């Protein structure tokens, strides 16, 4: 069953989606590592926090689960989530990610000028506002399909060396595809950010509810507007090579409670 409009009001969308979900979810893969997701059973009716941030809670039939995004920077060992009535402990296991060396011809994309830094800070603030949002009115949708078909040119978590300079780990998947190939929404969501950014090029962010945000970068064009509600398989734009790139591809990121996590953990087989 498909909804008829991308611009369905969110409260109406919530009612429609609840009837589709029938309160049964295929939960994300439980992989408690840096950059992974921890699925933690909790008492029904509770809310939960991790590192003082609210986390997604799913009522799946008779059970409740906290779905916790673990930052790539998190240290292995014992960690805790808190609810109103108790503390739940879980273990984050160590994970090693490979290193990737890239050469960027546009040196300004590696060492930005002072004027560029002002733009970068402004754009980062705009994206951070989306990543830190926790919208409980949007029913969570996290059974994802791939937004574009193609080989993975850079997997999640790579420790990147750009022009012999160490940079932050790769926080998404790079999927190689020809310029102009449509980029589709992997699940229902609300468009919360669109823009042409210094590093990311043409970018769209979707809010899938309860702190789950997906991001699509380097597109040649954007076909949606802020405030649109899109369904799975709706076209967001097209693959391109805008921003800091070495060729046409889609950079796809998934953020959960403001932690960038491996998008593969949300893909439905």
VONUBA-673354 format. One record per residue (C-alpha): x, y, z; residue number from 1. Coordinates in steps of 0.02 Angstrom, whole numbers, m for minus. Layout:
! VONUBA-673354
@X=X, Y=Y, Z=Z, k=NUM
...
! end
This chain:
! VONUBA-673354
@X=0, Y=0, Z=0, k=1
@X=66, Y=173, Z=m48, k=2
@X=16, Y=343, Z=16, k=3
@X=m39, Y=459, Z=m124, k=4
@X=59, Y=618, Z=m85, k=5
@X=233, Y=667, Z=m32, k=6
@X=157, Y=811, Z=65, k=7
@X=39, Y=718, Z=180, k=8
@X=27, Y=814, Z=346, k=9
@X=132, Y=728, Z=480, k=10
@X=m12, Y=692, Z=603, k=11
@X=m113, Y=610, Z=463, k=12
@X=42, Y=519, Z=404, k=13
@X=64, Y=449, Z=580, k=14
@X=m110, Y=372, Z=580, k=15
@X=m87, Y=298, Z=407, k=16
@X=82, Y=224, Z=449, k=17
@X=24, Y=147, Z=611, k=18
@X=m106, Y=49, Z=513, k=19
@X=29, Y=m11, Z=393, k=20
@X=154, Y=m62, Z=527, k=21
@X=27, Y=m159, Z=630, k=22
@X=144, Y=m131, Z=778, k=23
@X=269, Y=m261, Z=716, k=24
@X=445, Y=m211, Z=665, k=25
@X=596, Y=m295, Z=589, k=26
@X=721, Y=m221, Z=710, k=27
@X=893, Y=m160, Z=653, k=28
@X=1037, Y=m281, Z=670, k=29
@X=1103, Y=m285, Z=848, k=30
@X=1289, Y=m250, Z=833, k=31
@X=1357, Y=m159, Z=986, k=32
@X=1522, Y=m90, Z=918, k=33
@X=1583, Y=88, Z=884, k=34
@X=1475, Y=143, Z=737, k=35
@X=1349, Y=6, Z=773, k=36
@X=1177, Y=m13, Z=851, k=37
@X=1128, Y=m92, Z=1017, k=38
@X=953, Y=m166, Z=1030, k=39
@X=914, Y=m175, Z=1216, k=40
@X=754, Y=m250, Z=1291, k=41
@X=677, Y=m132, Z=1419, k=42
@X=519, Y=m126, Z=1523, k=43
@X=362, Y=m78, Z=1425, k=44
@X=309, Y=104, Z=1432, k=45
@X=483, Y=172, Z=1471, k=46
@X=584, Y=307, Z=1386, k=47
@X=774, Y=296, Z=1385, k=48
@X=931, Y=402, Z=1370, k=49
@X=1111, Y=364, Z=1320, k=50
@X=1249, Y=489, Z=1357, k=51
@X=1111, Y=608, Z=1412, k=52
@X=1024, Y=599, Z=1243, k=53
@X=852, Y=523, Z=1212, k=54
@X=855, Y=361, Z=1115, k=55
@X=728, Y=274, Z=1005, k=56
@X=609, Y=156, Z=1096, k=57
@X=504, Y=32, Z=998, k=58
@X=352, Y=m60, Z=1065, k=59
@X=353, Y=m222, Z=964, k=60
@X=196, Y=m320, Z=1007, k=61
@X=218, Y=m364, Z=1192, k=62
@X=400, Y=m309, Z=1206, k=63
@X=494, Y=m143, Z=1213, k=64
@X=667, Y=m110, Z=1145, k=65
@X=787, Y=37, Z=1155, k=66
@X=874, Y=59, Z=987, k=67
@X=1040, Y=145, Z=1028, k=68
@X=1163, Y=221, Z=904, k=69
@X=1344, Y=202, Z=961, k=70
@X=1466, Y=338, Z=903, k=71
@X=1621, Y=288, Z=806, k=72
@X=1722, Y=374, Z=942, k=73
@X=1646, Y=269, Z=1083, k=74
@X=1766, Y=166, Z=1189, k=75
@X=1740, Y=m22, Z=1204, k=76
@X=1680, Y=m85, Z=1372, k=77
@X=1529, Y=m73, Z=1485, k=78
@X=1399, Y=61, Z=1443, k=79
@X=1230, Y=110, Z=1513, k=80
@X=1061, Y=173, Z=1459, k=81
@X=945, Y=249, Z=1587, k=82
@X=756, Y=246, Z=1603, k=83
@X=645, Y=324, Z=1735, k=84
@X=653, Y=167, Z=1844, k=85
@X=820, Y=81, Z=1812, k=86
@X=988, Y=71, Z=1726, k=87
@X=1023, Y=m57, Z=1589, k=88
@X=1202, Y=m108, Z=1555, k=89
@X=1269, Y=m169, Z=1388, k=90
@X=1442, Y=m204, Z=1318, k=91
@X=1520, Y=m114, Z=1170, k=92
@X=1644, Y=m228, Z=1082, k=93
@X=1801, Y=m167, Z=994, k=94
@X=1801, Y=m153, Z=804, k=95
@X=1944, Y=m107, Z=689, k=96
@X=1907, Y=m13, Z=527, k=97
@X=2023, Y=m8, Z=378, k=98
@X=2121, Y=145, Z=322, k=99
@X=2092, Y=229, Z=153, k=100
@X=2210, Y=352, Z=66, k=101
@X=2130, Y=476, Z=m55, k=102
@X=2202, Y=614, Z=m162, k=103
@X=2091, Y=768, Z=m182, k=104
@X=2144, Y=880, Z=m326, k=105
@X=2053, Y=1032, Z=m258, k=106
@X=2170, Y=1075, Z=m113, k=107
@X=2042, Y=1198, Z=m45, k=108
@X=1927, Y=1049, Z=m10, k=109
@X=2060, Y=979, Z=107, k=110
@X=2125, Y=1140, Z=185, k=111
@X=1983, Y=1268, Z=172, k=112
@X=2015, Y=1454, Z=169, k=113
@X=1957, Y=1565, Z=314, k=114
@X=1806, Y=1620, Z=213, k=115
@X=1764, Y=1438, Z=180, k=116
@X=1770, Y=1397, Z=366, k=117
@X=1633, Y=1524, Z=402, k=118
@X=1522, Y=1438, Z=274, k=119
@X=1569, Y=1264, Z=338, k=120
@X=1525, Y=1311, Z=518, k=121
@X=1358, Y=1383, Z=464, k=122
@X=1316, Y=1228, Z=362, k=123
@X=1371, Y=1111, Z=502, k=124
@X=1259, Y=1202, Z=625, k=125
@X=1111, Y=1180, Z=508, k=126
@X=1143, Y=993, Z=491, k=127
@X=1176, Y=972, Z=678, k=128
@X=1005, Y=1046, Z=715, k=129
@X=930, Y=904, Z=612, k=130
@X=1042, Y=768, Z=684, k=131
@X=1000, Y=816, Z=863, k=132
@X=812, Y=829, Z=833, k=133
@X=704, Y=697, Z=917, k=134
@X=533, Y=698, Z=835, k=135
@X=407, Y=585, Z=921, k=136
@X=265, Y=632, Z=802, k=137
@X=343, Y=541, Z=654, k=138
@X=316, Y=352, Z=672, k=139
@X=490, Y=275, Z=659, k=140
@X=529, Y=194, Z=492, k=141
@X=694, Y=100, Z=487, k=142
@X=672, Y=m51, Z=374, k=143
@X=778, Y=26, Z=237, k=144
@X=810, Y=m18, Z=56, k=145
@X=963, Y=45, Z=m39, k=146
@X=941, Y=224, Z=m103, k=147
@X=1039, Y=182, Z=m261, k=148
@X=1108, Y=22, Z=m336, k=149
@X=1294, Y=5, Z=m365, k=150
@X=1457, Y=m57, Z=m291, k=151
@X=1514, Y=13, Z=m123, k=152
@X=1668, Y=116, Z=m164, k=153
@X=1702, Y=166, Z=18, k=154
@X=1626, Y=68, Z=162, k=155
@X=1571, Y=140, Z=328, k=156
@X=1702, Y=178, Z=461, k=157
@X=1857, Y=195, Z=354, k=158
@X=1997, Y=294, Z=436, k=159
@X=2029, Y=420, Z=299, k=160
@X=2193, Y=500, Z=247, k=161
@X=2164, Y=645, Z=126, k=162
@X=2319, Y=708, Z=36, k=163
@X=2424, Y=627, Z=175, k=164
@X=2322, Y=715, Z=311, k=165
@X=2219, Y=616, Z=436, k=166
@X=2034, Y=659, Z=439, k=167
@X=1881, Y=598, Z=534, k=168
@X=1822, Y=420, Z=495, k=169
@X=1704, Y=393, Z=350, k=170
@X=1530, Y=411, Z=425, k=171
@X=1428, Y=331, Z=286, k=172
@X=1428, Y=221, Z=131, k=173
@X=1491, Y=282, Z=m37, k=174
@X=1393, Y=196, Z=m175, k=175
@X=1466, Y=215, Z=m350, k=176
@X=1340, Y=251, Z=m487, k=177
@X=1331, Y=350, Z=m648, k=178
@X=1289, Y=534, Z=m637, k=179
@X=1103, Y=562, Z=m658, k=180
@X=1047, Y=394, Z=m585, k=181
@X=894, Y=426, Z=m473, k=182
@X=919, Y=426, Z=m284, k=183
@X=767, Y=356, Z=m195, k=184
@X=706, Y=367, Z=m17, k=185
@X=745, Y=204, Z=75, k=186
@X=594, Y=224, Z=190, k=187
@X=458, Y=349, Z=234, k=188
@X=526, Y=510, Z=307, k=189
@X=510, Y=698, Z=316, k=190
@X=631, Y=811, Z=221, k=191
@X=712, Y=922, Z=353, k=192
@X=865, Y=992, Z=262, k=193
@X=910, Y=1027, Z=81, k=194
@X=1057, Y=1128, Z=20, k=195
@X=1219, Y=1144, Z=m78, k=196
@X=1358, Y=1121, Z=50, k=197
@X=1546, Y=1151, Z=41, k=198
@X=1599, Y=970, Z=75, k=199
@X=1438, Y=875, Z=43, k=200
@X=1378, Y=962, Z=m116, k=201
@X=1192, Y=946, Z=m151, k=202
@X=1122, Y=865, Z=5, k=203
@X=957, Y=803, Z=76, k=204
@X=920, Y=749, Z=255, k=205
@X=767, Y=643, Z=299, k=206
@X=694, Y=626, Z=474, k=207
@X=627, Y=450, Z=504, k=208
@X=569, Y=482, Z=683, k=209
@X=643, Y=471, Z=859, k=210
@X=816, Y=533, Z=814, k=211
@X=841, Y=427, Z=658, k=212
@X=906, Y=539, Z=517, k=213
@X=972, Y=487, Z=347, k=214
@X=1081, Y=596, Z=234, k=215
@X=1114, Y=594, Z=45, k=216
@X=1261, Y=693, Z=m25, k=217
@X=1351, Y=745, Z=m185, k=218
@X=1193, Y=740, Z=m291, k=219
@X=1183, Y=825, Z=m461, k=220
@X=1009, Y=889, Z=m421, k=221
@X=879, Y=891, Z=m281, k=222
@X=698, Y=848, Z=m320, k=223
@X=618, Y=876, Z=m148, k=224
@X=590, Y=1025, Z=m35, k=225
@X=602, Y=1050, Z=152, k=226
@X=441, Y=994, Z=236, k=227
@X=398, Y=861, Z=105, k=228
@X=347, Y=691, Z=172, k=229
@X=418, Y=558, Z=58, k=230
@X=377, Y=375, Z=43, k=231
@X=493, Y=231, Z=10, k=232
@X=550, Y=235, Z=m174, k=233
@X=508, Y=420, Z=m199, k=234
@X=646, Y=508, Z=m295, k=235
@X=752, Y=628, Z=m190, k=236
@X=868, Y=683, Z=m330, k=237
@X=1006, Y=609, Z=m438, k=238
@X=1183, Y=545, Z=m415, k=239
@X=1316, Y=676, Z=m449, k=240
@X=1490, Y=734, Z=m402, k=241
@X=1460, Y=898, Z=m311, k=242
@X=1561, Y=947, Z=m157, k=243
@X=1720, Y=853, Z=m107, k=244
@X=1726, Y=701, Z=m220, k=245
@X=1841, Y=600, Z=m331, k=246
@X=1702, Y=546, Z=m449, k=247
@X=1513, Y=522, Z=m461, k=248
@X=1437, Y=428, Z=m314, k=249
@X=1309, Y=441, Z=m175, k=250
@X=1367, Y=465, Z=3, k=251
@X=1231, Y=391, Z=116, k=252
@X=1239, Y=417, Z=304, k=253
@X=1124, Y=358, Z=443, k=254
@X=1122, Y=446, Z=612, k=255
@X=1037, Y=379, Z=769, k=256
@X=1030, Y=485, Z=928, k=257
@X=1161, Y=595, Z=842, k=258
@X=1282, Y=450, Z=817, k=259
@X=1334, Y=406, Z=639, k=260
@X=1304, Y=220, Z=621, k=261
@X=1327, Y=88, Z=486, k=262
@X=1181, Y=100, Z=363, k=263
@X=1198, Y=m86, Z=325, k=264
@X=1122, Y=m124, Z=496, k=265
@X=955, Y=m53, Z=436, k=266
@X=944, Y=m140, Z=268, k=267
@X=805, Y=m268, Z=245, k=268
@X=863, Y=m427, Z=159, k=269
! end
